[in-house]
Amino acid sequence: MDTDFFKDLPIDSLLHKEELRQKGGITLIASENYAYPQVLELLGSVFSNKYAEGYPGKRYYAGCEWVDQVELVAQARCRQLFKGDHANVQPHSGSSANMAVFMGLLSVGDTIMGMSLSSGGHLTHGHGVSFSGKLYNAVSYSVDPLTHLIDYEALERLVEKHRPHLIIAGASSYSRLIDFKKFSEIARSYNAYLLADCAHTAGLISVGLHPPVFPYADCMTGTTHKTLRGPRGGFIVTQKKYAQQIDRAVFPLIQGGPFMNVIAAKAVSFEYALQDDFVEYQQQALANAQAMVSVFKGCGYTIVSDGTDTHLFVIDLRNKGITGRYAEHMLEKVGIFVSRSTVPFDTEKPCVTSGIRIGTLAITARGCKESQAEEIGSLIDEVLKGTFTPEHYAVKVKGIVKLFKDF
Ligand code: DSN
């Protein structure tokens, strides 16, 4: 086959359609963002061709001179960003980063304690369908039933009862700040490790809009494709004393060859996050989320925890008589993309749910300010009321998107 002229027509056409979908719609999926152009370029670069099992200076392949330097730069920037002693930038995802921490610090069968899925936790925080619930004895803590906030006293009572070896502080759909200092005081009192899962909050933490992880946690995990606008991937930052255990857990215990193209792209996203103006992007994402929350409250929606301190929030739709799955579907039909989400103590199945999670990272990357965020909030309310046809609302979506920056 002549690779110069080969064009895979079905895939090429799907790529084109996906690009149109992303450009023509309003993405409010809290875990998605538009990667920087340099990130996309590096993902398709020759770094993708290189095998580099091992770590800089200790590889199992020849020809790693340049990728070694790439990884060292990525590690240094990651350490600087989160003020930790040691960084591992090889995890393929946030889930693998969490797995490496468990495998590095614990023995199979040990007790872990994380936030329950319906309160906002992640599958890897001990859910029964994930390795975390299958290999470890998982106990969950929930948020307070009235405030939907973490109740640190209740958490401590649970820790006292179950004596976990590791506590996870962090979430996928908890919209409030997490007090890592308080978590660490509890963890220290009961001789437990503290893992801060900052998959969603990494960018906010890096600019000081969220309380810091270090020196409180033993390990921090994160992802680069959400607040950091980098490639799809994970990373771990640890205190020095765990460096070797964590590195060995990532490779060779759970992963093989690192994705050097992704690591190069991670390095670029870390560098962007180290720039002075990165704080403005994070502040705008936060302001947009808060502006939308005000609109939804004005339209009679219930917001889990009554607001947000981050780029995301969850709407409890039970008083509107619709499920999260229905809302997600109605919005998708008009070109607005959100994800259904459980709400605290949800009685619906995780595939149905009683809520939707909304995040403002992607619209902020496209230049959206508070007034547009409010307009989008009002439009979502109209779509969910369903007075007019989806076509009617799709035209309104196009009108909003026309004012967005390209990406
Ligand atoms: N699935 C991601 C999210 O949507 O939050 C977390 O891994």
Boltz pocket constraint, residues with backbone or C-beta under 6 A from the ligand:
constraints:
  - pocket:
      binder: B
      contacts: [[A, 30], [A, 31], [A, 94], [A, 122], [A, 172], [A, 173], [A, 199]]
      max_distance: 6.0
